[in-house]
Amino acid sequence: MKYCWTALVMLLCFGCVDKSSVENKELSPKMESVKDSLDTYFTKLTALQKFNGVVLAYKNDTLLLEKAYNLNQDSQSSTYVSVDTQFDIHSISKLMTYFLVTKLEQEGKLSMSQTLDMFFEGFPKGKDITMKMLLEHSSGLPRELSGLEGQEYDLTSDEIVVLAKQENLLFEPGTDAQYSNVGYEVLYNIVSKAYEKSFAQCVVDEIFVPLGMDNSGAHFFTKEDRIKNMAQNHVLKDSLPVKVDNIQHDEFRTARIFSTVTDLKKFLDHVKNEPYASALKNENAIIAKDGGSKGIRAQVYTDLLNDFDFVLLANYDEMPFFDTIDDMVKLLKSEPVEYPKEINRKAITLDEEVLQQYEGSYVFADFDGLVLEIKVENNQLSVFQEGEKIGELKAESPTVFFENPKEPESFEFIKNKSGTYDALMGWKGIVVEGKRN
């Protein structure tokens, strides 16, 4: 997918619809303060035209906030959502995959230590790549399949595995980590064969039905259509939210799952129990997964030590995503944060010899191998993609640059071991690393 530079956001009509179902139970002053802080944060983020979606937050098993925030209060608006709206959750399905593999291991049907050669013939390094490596993105398989331009939609799970066998590994299995959608597509296939049904039907039968997640389902490969109230996805174009198709043809159909904040909380509550908690939590006793694509952002998060959970679902992708998630965590810990506010960054002038240090090509592996070329033009940095100029960068400091003074995203140059510079590029709240080519 092409890299798109963030445009200036203009003020629109906005509003927040409070569908909060907070229990009648009276909150303590401290909990009331946390609730108010969360609400204030997302009200301000929405006022800045950065958020449209639903937030659910619990602390100590007490519901603090369940609220929809809308750019436009008109219920007929395409952006409009309620607390019951279904959202695409994209890579949160990977957490559900981890759950299913753990469940299958408990049932004696699979093992994390099994290697790919036990499931497929002719898989490169199939004797070395384990299920655990696929789950933890350390198999060496690339992020995406190469050579596909919008053909992903048409592929079956078995066809994806065939193409995955043809990919060159990025590194020796188990020696590094690189986010891999391909690796999880292989896992979807393995889980599917273990249950003798499509992966999507496995999620419905083994997770949604037992947990009473009645408003969750999949777009493809299931017996039942569970769509009731689906959010329409949006991106920013010409300073306005514009509808985009929820189903993109450059994405696989295997695990196109949707859910609601309430249903996802049911899933979080379940995986807090053993043996799932031990399998899914990280070293800080946190179980979390984010998901996103064009026009959509999603996050589930539970902190087992500090006893809080939250679910965030958005059908508009302009939010500073990871900064927002970090701030939610701090707020639920009663730690101070800076509330969202309008930004007005100031540019400085740098000597041309400083700018020339950054000239070159940068490869962003996490953006499907995107290559951006930086050149000095008219005493500033210009950005090119495939020979086409796509942006100009203004200096905020000798190493930090920005394109839009109203946006927080930066292009920062970091000196590497070879004495040249790599880059950290911010894009819609995500920061990705670009290696000097």
C-alpha positions, 0 to 999 in steps of 0.5 A: 500500500502507498504511504500517505502523508497526513493532511491538515485536519479542519474542524468539523461538527463533533459530539460525544454520545454517552451510552455509558452503562456504568453500574449504579454502584457508587465509585470512590473519589479516586475511581471517579477521578480516573473515569473523568480523566478518561472521558476528558481525554477522549472528548478532547481527542474527538474535538481535535478530529482525531477520534471516532469510536468506542471506549470501554474501561474497567478498574478492579472489576468496576466499569468506569467508562463505556462510551461512544465518541462521535465526530458527528452526532447525526445518527445517519452520519456514516461515521456514527457509532454506538457502544453496541456497534461492531468493528473490524478488529484485524490483528486482534485475531492473532491473540485469539489464535494464540488462545486457540493454539494454547487450547489445542495444546491443553487438549493434546492435539498440538504442541508449541514445539511442533515444527512445520515439517510435521504439517507441510511438505517442502517448507523451507527450514520446516524442521527448524520453525516451531509453532512457538516461533510463528506465534512470536514472529521469530520464524523468519517469514516476511511480513507479507507475501511478495509479488501480490498487488491486490490479489490477496483477497482471492487466495484460499488458506491453502494457496497462501501456504503454498506461496509462503513456502516460496518466500525467502526467510529474512533470518534464521528461525529463532534468531530475530523477530519481525512481525509476520502476517504470513506466519500467522496465515500459516497458523490459521491453516494449522488450526483450521486443519486441527478442528477440521473447519475454516479458521473463522468457524473455529473462532466462532465455535471455540470462542464466540459461542462458548463465551456468549460473544453474540455480536462477534463474527467473521466476514468470510468462511462461516455458516452464520452471518452475524453482522448486525450493526457494522461500523463503516471505516473512514480515512482523512481526505482533503480535510474530511473523513471519507468512507473506505471499504471495510474489505480491502482487496490487498488483505487476506480473508482468512481471519476477517473478524469483527466484534464489539467492546463488550464482547471483547471484554468477555474474551479478556475476562476468559484469558485471564484464567489459567492456562491462558494467562500464563501463555498470553501475558508478557513479562509485565503480566500484560495481555494486549493486542492491537489491530488496524488497517485502512480506516480502522484501529483496535486495541484490547488490553488487560494488566493483571498486576494493576487490575485494569482492562480496556477495549478501544475500537475506532472506525477512523484512523487519524488518532495518534494510536500508540500515544493514546494507548500509552496515555490510557494505561497511565490514566488507569494507573492514576498517573498524569498525562498531557491531554490532547491539544492543538499543535503548532510546531515551529521550523528552524533553518539548518545548514545544508551540510547538516541536511546532506547527512540524511540524503539516501534511501531508507527501507521500512520493513514494517511498511511492506518494505517501503523505500523512501528516498531523501534529497536536499532541495532548496535548503530543506529535505524532500521525500520521494517514493518510486521517483515521485515527490510525496512530501517536504520536511521542515526541521524542528531540531538538527535531527527531528523533522515534520511535514505538517506543523499541526500534526505530532508525527515526526521524521527523526534521524538516528545515527547508526553503528556505521556512522550514517543515519537510520530514520524513525518515521511517525505515521498516524500514531505509529512509529516505524524504523527505516534502515539506510539502504 
